[in-house]
Amino acid sequence: MAAITYLDLKDQLASMLGASEVSDLPPNDQKRVGMCVNQAYRECYLPIDGKRPMWAQKRFEVSFPEGIPGVELSSNIVSVDKIPELLGEGPLSPMKGPEDEIRARAIFSWDFRAPSGRGLNFPQFKDNEPEVGRPIWYYLDSRNQGEDGKVIPRLYLYPIPDKAYEVEFFANVLPSELELDTDEPRMPSDTVWDILFPIAQAKMLADPRYNGDNREVLMRIGEEARKRLRTLVSPQKHKGSLRLTKRPGW
């Protein structure tokens, strides 16, 4: 099947405004058509009852240099799916954030224990150096934003890497907006025409310039496309909980 491009979708959608090609429309109408395509494209990636379609999950491999605890990830990532792995080393355990890092260090660092061994004495945290070694835990920090307001996720490891490591993980992503006419939706070709396009048509019905007599038919087709989308989502993998397991030699 031939590749389906952004232009293909816009040309087909332009017929709802009486044009054979999107280029025949005024600039504002061209923008409206493109917006409906992109809104429908994004909807095809959103979770449904906590589940996402297979194309909303993507494999990533990132490098952590020695001594660097966090790396910036693609702004399209919304969450980590499945447990990340240190390539050649094994899986990591999830950590919910900096608070869990403190908890982990409190449990496993000898300088948090009283000399008598009777419980924890919790000295000033700032006086304790972060541990360096083979990473055990990870967490995804989504609190930072770029100048454009988009969230910039960062993946952190702890302990701080004692050498260079490669980390493999699968993440749930949102699509990059289609911009160039040659851009292709990152979806199976059959779902583009069967799901994305009917949803885009339904969105175009809100345009006051559409005066076709098949409004109800297009609305029904759009809802049927959304129902088909629900059959293609998959349950999210359980990410587990923070596991604090003492390592040999500690």
KEMIFI-953217 format. One record per residue (C-alpha): x, y, z. Coordinates in steps of 0.001 Angstrom, whole numbers, padded with zeros to 6 digits, always signed. Each point is the difference from the previous one (the first is absolute). Layout:
<recs>
XYZ
...
</recs>
This chain:
<recs>
+000000+000000+000000
+001339+003421-000949
+001051+002333+002783
-002702+002378+001204
+001192+003572+000433
-001253+003076+001788
-000861+001465-003418
-002085-003054-000916
-002101+000450+003123
-000403+003745-000465
-001023-000384-003647
-002676-002537+000917
-001271+002116+002884
-000101+003145-002175
-002875-001545-001966
-002238+000731+002987
+000464+003709-000787
-000613-000479-003711
+003631-000170-001165
+001678-002758-001985
+003367+000788+001636
+000921+001802+003183
+002067+002480-002013
-003241+001252-001596
-001192+001300+003383
+000765+003412+001552
+002924-000023+002496
-002257+000023+003082
-001975-002964-001304
+003219-001870-000793
+001082+000578+003599
-003334-001266+001292
+000237-003186-002068
+003547-000672+001216
-001039+000635+003602
-002803-002572-000219
+002410-002598-001379
+002481+000615+002830
-002707-000015+002677
-001232-003354-001263
+003586-001299-000173
+000624+000971+003627
-003295-001571+001098
+001192-003307-001483
+002873+000022+002536
-001924+000900+003150
-000757-002631+002670
-003420-001623+000082
-000981-001422+003398
+003672-000072+000977
+001032-001764-003204
+001851+001215-003093
+000277-001243-003598
+003144-001868-000945
+001292+002838-002185
+000051+002324+003055
+002826-002065+001490
+003553+000400-001216
+003393-001519+000845
+002796+002315+001122
+003668-000528+000780
+001896+002723+001849
+003614+000351+001148
+001010+000962+003518
+003643+001156+000196
+001978-000693+003145
-000997+002343+002823
-003128+001328-001720
-003204-000957+001903
-002602+001440-002396
-000511+000436-003734
-002580+001997-001942
-002576-001980-001964
-002269+000803-002902
-002763+002449+000908
-002493-002413-001627
+000435-002517+002832
-002837+000006+002515
+000837-003070+002108
+002283-003011+000179
-001619-003308-000879
+001643-003219+001215
+003076-000028+002199
+003120+001677-001498
+003092-002183-000255
+003720+000613+000226
+001138-001731-003165
+002116-002992+000937
-000733+000528+003703
-003686-000555+000658
-003201+001864+000910
-000217+003109+002154
-002497+000601+002802
-002390+002968-000094
+000473+002960+002310
-002813+002543+000194
+002216+003059+000417
+002580+001776+002172
-001885-000932+003175
+000538-003688-000699
+003668+000695-000663
+000269+001364+003537
-001816-003038+001330
+002296-002369-001884
+003100+001744+001274
-001407+000018+003538
-000435-003758-000093
+003237-000979-001713
+002595+002563+001069
+001918-000864+003152
+000412+003682+000862
-003766+000146+000617
+000279-002582+002816
+000973+000606+003551
+003381-001583+000984
-001822-002316+002388
-002080-001310-002861
-003195+000885+001858
-002215+001541-002657
+000567+003066-002159
+001319+003327+001195
-000476+001949-003292
+002860+002540+000030
-000222+003040-002295
-000656-001359-003486
+002193+002690-001610
+003032-001438+001770
-000347-003330-001786
+001522-000414-003446
-002155-001722-002639
+001024-003570-000556
+001883-000967-003161
-000270-003530-001391
-002051-002277-002210
-003426+001631-000340
-002870-001877+001640
-002924+002429-000172
-001458+002376-002526
-002589+002729-000043
-001506+002189-002688
-000077+003692+000921
-002543+002054-001964
+000171+003251+001977
+002250+001962-002356
-001307+002085-002897
+001668+001481-003054
-000377+003546-001267
-002983-001083-002089
-001781-001296+003102
+000345-003665-000964
+000974-002445+002714
+003569-001286-000342
+000133-003430+001681
+003271-001197+001501
+000916-003564+000928
+002041-000298+003215
+001979-002952+001348
+001175-000697+003541
+002683-000673+001119
+001815+002397-002309
+001591-002070-002813
+003549-001116+000788
+000639-000546-003717
-001806+000469-003310
-003292-001904-000283
-002597-000513-002724
-003625-000052+001113
-002809-001513-002069
-003619+000821+000712
-003410+000166-001618
-002031+003167+000417
-003476+001261-000720
+000283+002925-002392
-002109+002688-001618
+000489+000571-003725
+001995+002853-001456
-002329+002336-001835
-000247-000577-003738
+001455+003097-001682
+001521-000789-003383
-002220-001261-002809
+002233-003073-000217
-000329-000858+003718
-001556-003410+000634
-002081-000937+003055
+001799-002513+002209
-002834-002525-000128
-000794-003119-002049
-001249+001099-003435
-003386-001700+000339
-000715+001828+003269
+000766+003371-001601
-002972-000279-002391
-002205-002127+002278
+000497+001958+003240
+001994+003238-000265
-001749+001379-003088
-003613-000627+001146
+000820+001686+003330
+001446+002979-001921
-003191+000171-002066
-002096+000065+003173
+002103+002875+001308
-000509+001931-003255
-003763-000104+000589
+000470+002767+002575
+001041+002366-002804
-002968+002293-000766
+000937-000002-003687
-000819-003665-000346
-003541-000230-001373
-000161-003588-001205
-003141-002068+000511
+001880-003039+001343
+000917+001452+003414
-001671-002795+001967
+001658-002656-002160
+003465+001482+000537
-000616+000318+003749
-000979-003668+000148
+003056-001056-002037
+002219+002018+002347
-001476-001728+003060
+000449-003400-001659
+003663+000896-000599
+000403+000812+003704
-001560-003357+000879
+002514-001765-002268
+002765+001938+001701
-001119-001373+003365
+000479-003558-001308
+003637+000725-000867
+001227+001304+003345
+002093-002183+002287
+000268-000064+003811
+002946+001916+001447
+002710-002152+001510
+000217+000092+003789
+003037+002058+000886
+000396-001522+003440
+000763+001834+003218
+003186+001242+001606
+002020-003020+001062
+002629+000652+002650
+002107-003124-000022
+003368+000055+001690
+002905-000728-002309
+002913-002325+000883
+002709+001782+001919
-002303+002620+001482
</recs>
